[in-house]
Amino acid sequence: MAKSKFERTKPHVNIGTIGHVDHGKTSLTAAITKFFGE
């Protein structure tokens, strides 16, 4: 059985965050993923 071809309609982005503890990395990542997820 052949699989249907997956078509990516949104751009693929890798983001790395570096920072000290409690400096907002998680909040920033959540805001970015929410913005681009819409």
N, CA, C and O atoms as CSV, one atom per row, in Angstrom:
chain,resi,resn,atom,element,x,y,z
A,1,MET,N,N,0.850,-1.172,0.000
A,1,MET,CA,C,0.000,0.000,0.000
A,1,MET,C,C,0.902,1.243,0.000
A,1,MET,O,O,1.782,1.377,0.850
A,2,ALA,N,N,0.678,2.136,-0.947
A,2,ALA,CA,C,1.510,3.341,-1.064
A,2,ALA,C,C,1.027,4.417,-0.099
A,2,ALA,O,O,-0.173,4.614,0.092
A,3,LYS,N,N,1.989,5.103,0.503
A,3,LYS,CA,C,1.652,6.210,1.395
A,3,LYS,C,C,1.476,7.476,0.578
A,3,LYS,O,O,2.146,7.665,-0.437
A,4,SER,N,N,0.571,8.346,1.020
A,4,SER,CA,C,0.413,9.629,0.333
A,4,SER,C,C,1.587,10.535,0.677
A,4,SER,O,O,2.141,10.460,1.774
A,5,LYS,N,N,1.963,11.396,-0.273
A,5,LYS,CA,C,3.106,12.285,-0.082
A,5,LYS,C,C,2.742,13.384,0.907
A,5,LYS,O,O,1.697,14.024,0.784
A,6,PHE,N,N,3.625,13.599,1.903
A,6,PHE,CA,C,3.417,14.649,2.895
A,6,PHE,C,C,3.887,15.969,2.313
A,6,PHE,O,O,5.021,16.071,1.846
A,7,GLU,N,N,3.037,16.974,2.334
A,7,GLU,CA,C,3.411,18.294,1.837
A,7,GLU,C,C,3.483,19.269,2.999
A,7,GLU,O,O,2.511,19.458,3.730
A,8,ARG,N,N,4.648,19.885,3.159
A,8,ARG,CA,C,4.855,20.863,4.228
A,8,ARG,C,C,4.358,22.217,3.724
A,8,ARG,O,O,4.840,22.725,2.712
A,9,THR,N,N,3.395,22.795,4.436
A,9,THR,CA,C,2.839,24.082,4.018
A,9,THR,C,C,3.392,25.247,4.823
A,9,THR,O,O,3.228,26.403,4.434
A,10,LYS,N,N,4.044,24.954,5.940
A,10,LYS,CA,C,4.639,26.003,6.771
A,10,LYS,C,C,6.153,25.832,6.769
A,10,LYS,O,O,6.648,24.716,6.619
A,11,PRO,N,N,6.892,26.925,6.934
A,11,PRO,CA,C,8.357,26.798,6.960
A,11,PRO,C,C,8.828,26.030,8.195
A,11,PRO,O,O,8.192,26.081,9.248
A,12,HIS,N,N,9.934,25.328,8.056
A,12,HIS,CA,C,10.523,24.565,9.158
A,12,HIS,C,C,11.658,25.385,9.744
A,12,HIS,O,O,12.561,25.802,9.019
A,13,VAL,N,N,11.622,25.621,11.061
A,13,VAL,CA,C,12.614,26.471,11.714
A,13,VAL,C,C,13.147,25.765,12.954
A,13,VAL,O,O,12.373,25.236,13.753
A,14,ASN,N,N,14.458,25.755,13.114
A,14,ASN,CA,C,15.089,25.262,14.342
A,14,ASN,C,C,15.579,26.466,15.129
A,14,ASN,O,O,16.273,27.329,14.592
A,15,ILE,N,N,15.216,26.518,16.403
A,15,ILE,CA,C,15.619,27.640,17.249
A,15,ILE,C,C,16.313,27.084,18.486
A,15,ILE,O,O,15.790,26.190,19.150
A,16,GLY,N,N,17.484,27.613,18.790
A,16,GLY,CA,C,18.204,27.227,19.998
A,16,GLY,C,C,18.228,28.400,20.961
A,16,GLY,O,O,18.428,29.543,20.548
A,17,THR,N,N,18.025,28.127,22.236
A,17,THR,CA,C,18.069,29.196,23.234
A,17,THR,C,C,19.153,28.886,24.257
A,17,THR,O,O,19.293,27.755,24.721
A,18,ILE,N,N,19.908,29.908,24.591
A,18,ILE,CA,C,20.959,29.789,25.597
A,18,ILE,C,C,20.728,30.894,26.617
A,18,ILE,O,O,20.507,32.048,26.248
A,19,GLY,N,N,20.778,30.553,27.878
A,19,GLY,CA,C,20.600,31.574,28.898
A,19,GLY,C,C,20.668,30.970,30.288
A,19,GLY,O,O,20.681,29.751,30.460
A,20,HIS,N,N,20.709,31.830,31.247
A,20,HIS,CA,C,20.804,31.415,32.640
A,20,HIS,C,C,19.426,30.999,33.147
A,20,HIS,O,O,18.409,31.307,32.525
A,21,VAL,N,N,19.400,30.308,34.259
A,21,VAL,CA,C,18.156,29.866,34.882
A,21,VAL,C,C,17.287,31.084,35.215
A,21,VAL,O,O,17.796,32.120,35.640
A,22,ASP,N,N,15.977,30.948,35.018
A,22,ASP,CA,C,14.985,31.985,35.354
A,22,ASP,C,C,15.175,33.288,34.577
A,22,ASP,O,O,14.916,34.368,35.107
A,23,HIS,N,N,15.622,33.193,33.331
A,23,HIS,CA,C,15.750,34.398,32.513
A,23,HIS,C,C,14.763,34.420,31.352
A,23,HIS,O,O,14.942,35.193,30.411
A,24,GLY,N,N,13.723,33.586,31.400
A,24,GLY,CA,C,12.626,33.678,30.448
A,24,GLY,C,C,12.761,32.847,29.185
A,24,GLY,O,O,12.054,33.114,28.214
A,25,LYS,N,N,13.631,31.861,29.155
A,25,LYS,CA,C,13.788,31.040,27.948
A,25,LYS,C,C,12.504,30.284,27.626
A,25,LYS,O,O,12.084,30.245,26.469
A,26,THR,N,N,11.887,29.692,28.618
A,26,THR,CA,C,10.669,28.922,28.389
A,26,THR,C,C,9.535,29.821,27.926
A,26,THR,O,O,8.789,29.453,27.019
A,27,SER,N,N,9.393,30.988,28.530
A,27,SER,CA,C,8.340,31.928,28.134
A,27,SER,C,C,8.555,32.414,26.709
A,27,SER,O,O,7.601,32.527,25.940
A,28,LEU,N,N,9.794,32.700,26.353
A,28,LEU,CA,C,10.111,33.144,24.999
A,28,LEU,C,C,9.805,32.052,23.982
A,28,LEU,O,O,9.204,32.320,22.942
A,29,THR,N,N,10.215,30.830,24.278
A,29,THR,CA,C,9.964,29.713,23.367
A,29,THR,C,C,8.465,29.468,23.206
A,29,THR,O,O,8.000,29.212,22.095
A,30,ALA,N,N,7.712,29.544,24.285
A,30,ALA,CA,C,6.259,29.350,24.220
A,30,ALA,C,C,5.606,30.430,23.364
A,30,ALA,O,O,4.707,30.135,22.577
A,31,ALA,N,N,6.049,31.673,23.510
A,31,ALA,CA,C,5.482,32.768,22.721
A,31,ALA,C,C,5.802,32.599,21.242
A,31,ALA,O,O,4.947,32.843,20.391
A,32,ILE,N,N,7.020,32.186,20.932
A,32,ILE,CA,C,7.411,31.994,19.526
A,32,ILE,C,C,6.622,30.853,18.901
A,32,ILE,O,O,6.118,30.992,17.786
A,33,THR,N,N,6.507,29.730,19.598
A,33,THR,CA,C,5.791,28.595,19.018
A,33,THR,C,C,4.298,28.881,18.890
A,33,THR,O,O,3.662,28.400,17.953
A,34,LYS,N,N,3.734,29.645,19.801
A,34,LYS,CA,C,2.322,30.013,19.681
A,34,LYS,C,C,2.116,30.922,18.475
A,34,LYS,O,O,1.151,30.756,17.729
A,35,PHE,N,N,3.011,31.876,18.282
A,35,PHE,CA,C,2.896,32.817,17.165
A,35,PHE,C,C,2.987,32.092,15.830
A,35,PHE,O,O,2.165,32.325,14.945
A,36,PHE,N,N,3.980,31.213,15.673
A,36,PHE,CA,C,4.177,30.524,14.403
A,36,PHE,C,C,3.232,29.349,14.228
A,36,PHE,O,O,3.085,28.844,13.115
A,37,GLY,N,N,2.590,28.902,15.296
A,37,GLY,CA,C,1.663,27.791,15.201
A,37,GLY,C,C,0.307,28.173,14.638
A,37,GLY,O,O,-0.484,27.309,14.260
A,38,GLU,N,N,0.046,29.451,14.584
A,38,GLU,CA,C,-1.264,29.914,14.086
A,38,GLU,C,C,-1.290,30.000,12.584
A,38,GLU,O,O,-2.312,30.370,12.005
